[in-house]
Amino acid sequence: MTTMTFADAVREGLAEEMRRDPLVWALGEDLSTAHGGTSANQYLGLIEEFGAKRIVNTPISENTIMGAAVGAAVAGTRPVADLRMADFGMCAVDELVNQAAKIRYMFGGQARVPLVVRQAIGMRKGGAAQHSQSTEAWYVHTPGLVVVAPGTPADGRGLLKSAIRADDPVVFMEHKDLWSTKGDVPDDEGMVPIGEAKTLREGSDLTIVSWSRMAHLAVEAAETLAADGTSVEVIDLRTLWPWDKVTVYASVAKTGRLLVAQEAVQVGGFASEIAADVTENCSTDLKTFPRRIGAPRMPVPYAEPMENEFRVTTERVVAKAREALDA
């Protein structure tokens, strides 16, 4: 095992795949600058190793990035398109949702789009309304797209490698506040299969399902509740589509209670889909209806006091968990 940051682990995963397969390349804004990416050195040193034809700097035009990547993927290469913030992904959503997601279906499998789309999700202090959104539910809703949201350096590296090798377009969502977090990364290839959740903590009284940075808060909430003698199981989905129903169903059968925690706006969020699915398919196991927690339906505020009110915190997850436990 080697300890490294999330950003370093994902960069290493990309470099390993580029060394393995000459058809893998990356494109985006400022990938070869001194900081090697948005702000966390995600591409630092890669242009020196692979050159400007495989680490490609683009204009500040997300629809150009995505259009070029889709065409290159259909032509047989495996591009990794970096759109920086998920908010900026809205500028490229036509090429991603109306083209990349549908090409394999519309051509009867004769063409595929082996494309990875990196988007940074989540709140970071002071990011405000146009740099803080978590838009995973938009892409989960779109047939043809795979959606992953890793929460640890090892999962970030392993899922990126799996995403690059996939023959379908994969939206790779990484939380900005996780880039600097550290964790152990395997010294071997460390592949993480798409579609497999990870149980972070075993428990018997309540299941908390989450992903990305919110999975860390779920563990903190479980530790707080453990002080009261409550046993909470925490599941990190890691992949949002396809999501691991087998693991979630088995946990709910054991605990009888479910809380789904997301950082995104709660209205229309992916937590609602999981809660509804479990209600329909695990009704005989449930002791009470599933709960969900997310942010209010409003733009992310800039002012710190308002930002703190908007943010889903460990304390709020604990309060919602107690609501389910008391039912």
N, C-alpha and C positions, 0 to 999 in steps of 0.2 A: 504493500500500500504506500501511496505517496500523498502527502497533504498538499492541496492546492486550492485556489479560489475557484468559484464557479466559472468566472470568465476565462481563467487560464485552462480549466479542464475542458471547456467547450472548444477553445482555440486548439488545444492539443488533439481533441477528437477530429476536428476539421482537418488539421495537418496530417493526421494518420490516414484519413480517407483519401486525401489528395495524393499522398505517397503511394497508396495502394492502387488507386484508379486514376489514370491520367485524364479521364473524362470528367472528373469532379473539379469544379472551379467556383469562385465566389465573385459576386458583383454587388456594388452598393456605393454609397457616398463616403468619401474620405477613408477608404479601407487601408490606404498605404501611408497615412499621415503619421506623425510622431507618436500619437496616442493609439494608433492602430484600431480605429473604430469609434463608436459613439463617445465613450468616456471610460472604458474599462479595459483597454488593450486587447479587445477581442480578436484582432487580426495582426497584432504587433509581430513584426519579423517575417510574416508570411510572404510578403512580396519579394523579400530578399531571397527566400528559398525557392519560390515557385515562379516568380517573374510577373510582369505586368499583363501577360495574356491569360493568367489564371487567377490573379487577384486584381480585379478590374475596378478602377474608379469610374464612377458614372456622374452625369449631371444631377443636379438636385431636382429630380423628376421621378417620383415613385412609379407612375404609370409607364414611364420609359423602362425603368429597371424591370418591372414585372413583365411587360410585353416582350422585352429581349429574352428574359429568362424562360418564359413559356415557349417561345419559338425555338430556343436552343435546346430545351428539354425534349420537345417533339422531334427535333433533328437528331437526337441520340446522345446528347451530353447530360450531365447531372449537375445543374447549377444550384448554388446556394445564394438566394437573393436576400440581401439584408435591407429591410425597410426601416431600420432604426425603431422609432416608436410605433406602437400599435395604432396610435392616433393617425400617423402618416399613412398607415395601410389603407385608410379610406380613399386615398388618392389613387390606389392601385386595385381597388376592389372589383372593377369591371373585368380586368384581365385575369384576376384570380378566381372570382366566383362565376363569371359568365363564360370564361374560356378554359382555364386550367382544370377546374373542377368537372367540366362536362365533356371534354374532348374524348376521353376513353369511351364513355357511354355513347356519344353521338357517332363515333366511328366504329362502333361494334368491336372494340378491343384492338383494332388495327393500329391505333396510335396510343401511346401512353405519355404521361407527363411526370417523369421522375424529378421532381422539383422540391426543394426545401425553401420555405419562406420564413425568415427570422423576424420576429416582431417582439419588441420589449413592452411588457405589460406592467401595470401596477403603479401604485403611488410611491413617489419619492418626495421628500419634503420640499415644498415650494414649486412642485411641477405644474400645478394648476390644471385648468380644464382641458388644455390641448396637448398635455404631455403626461397624462396620468391614467388613462382609461384601461380597463381590462375588457377586451372585446371577444373573449373566447367563445361566448354563446353565438355570436354572429356566424362563426365558421363551423361550429358543431351543427348548426342548423342547415348547412349547405351540403347536399349530397355530393359525394366525390372527393371531399377533403378529409384527410386525417389530421387530427389536432392533438398535439402533445404539450404538456406544461410541467417540465421537471422542476424539482425543488431542491436538489442537492448537486454538488459538483459531479459525483459519480453518475447520477442519473442524467445530468445534462450532457456529459460526454457520451454515455452509452446510448441515449435516445437520439442524439444527433447522428451518431454513426448508423443507427437503424433507419433513421429518416432518410439519410443520403442513399442508402441501399434499397429503399422502397421504390416501387414502380408507380406510385401515386403521389400527387402533390401533398406535402405535409406542411402544416402551419406549426412552426416551432416557436412557442411562446415562452419567453424567459423574463423573469421579474427583475426589474432594475435594482431593487434593494438586495437581490441575491448575488449580483455579480461579484461583490467583495467578500461574501461569506466563504469560509473554508470548510473543507471536509476531506475525508479519505477517498482516494481514487485508486481502483485496482491497477496493478502493474501489468496485468494482461490486457487483452483486447477490451474486456469490460462491456460487451454488448448488453443493452437492456431491451428486451422484446417490447415492441409496440403492443399495447392492449393489456398489459399486466400491471395491476396495482401492487402496492407494497404496504404491508401492515407494519406501521411504525411502533405500535404499542398494543399489547394484548389487553383485553378487558372483557368484562361480563355484564356490565350494567347499562352501557350506552355505546353506540357506534357513532363516531364522528368521521365523516367523509369529507375530504378536502383535496387541494392540489396547490402546487407552486408555493409561494411564501405562506399562504394561509395554513398549509399543513404544519408548518413550524408553530404557528399560534395554536393550532389544535392540540399539539403535544404539550405546549405550556398550559393550556386549559386543563388537559387531562391530569397533569402533575398537580395543579391547584386542587382539583376535585379529589385526587387521591389522598390529600391531607384530611379530607372529611370521610375517608373510608369508601369512596366511590371508585369503582373500577371501570375505566373508559378505554375502549378500543379505538385506535386512530388509524385510518386508512388513507394513504396518499395515492390518489388515482394514477398520477403520472401521465397517463394517456386519457384524454377526454373523449375522443372518438377514434376507434371503438373503446368504450369504457368497460371495465372488468366487472360485469354483473355477478359472476360466480363468487368472487371474493366478497363483494358487498352483501349479496343475499345470505351467504354463509354466516357473516358477522351478525346481520340483523336477526337471523334465526337463533343465534346464541344470546344476544342482548335484549332483543325485543323493542329496542328504541333506536331512533336514528335522528341525527342532526347533520345537515349538510352546510358547510361554511364556505363562503366565497367572498373575495374582496370586491368583485364587480357589483354593479347596481343590482339589487335583489329582484326588481321587477323584470320578468322575462329571462332571468338568469338560468344557467345550467343547473344550479341547485334545485330549481323547481322541477326540471325534467327527472332528476334522480329521485326526488321525493315522490313524484307522481308514479314513476316506474315501480318503486319499492311498494308503494301503497297498493298498486294493482296486482303485483306478483308475490308479495310477502304478507298479505293481509292477515293470514292466520297466525303469523309469528309476532305481529306487532302488538305491543301492550298499550300503545297510544299512537296518535298520528305523527308522522315525521315532522320535524321542525327544520327551518332553513334560516340562515342569516346572511345578509349582504348589506351593501351600502344603500343609502336613500337615493331616490330617483331625482338627481340634480347634478349639475356640473361639479367637478371637483373644485372646491374653493382654493384660493391662493392664501388668504389670511390664515395664519397659523391656528388661532382659536377655532375658526370655522373648519379648517382642515381636520383638526383633532375631533370635532364633533361628527364629521363625515366618516372618518376612518373606522373600519371594523377592527376592534382590539381584542386582546386575550380576555379582558374582563367582560366584554360583551358576549364573547363566545361562552364563557363560564355561566353567565346569567341565562343565556338561552338553553344551555345544557341542563341547568337546574330546573328550568321550566318543564323540560321533557321528563326529567327524573322524578319530578313531583306529581306528574300526571298519573 
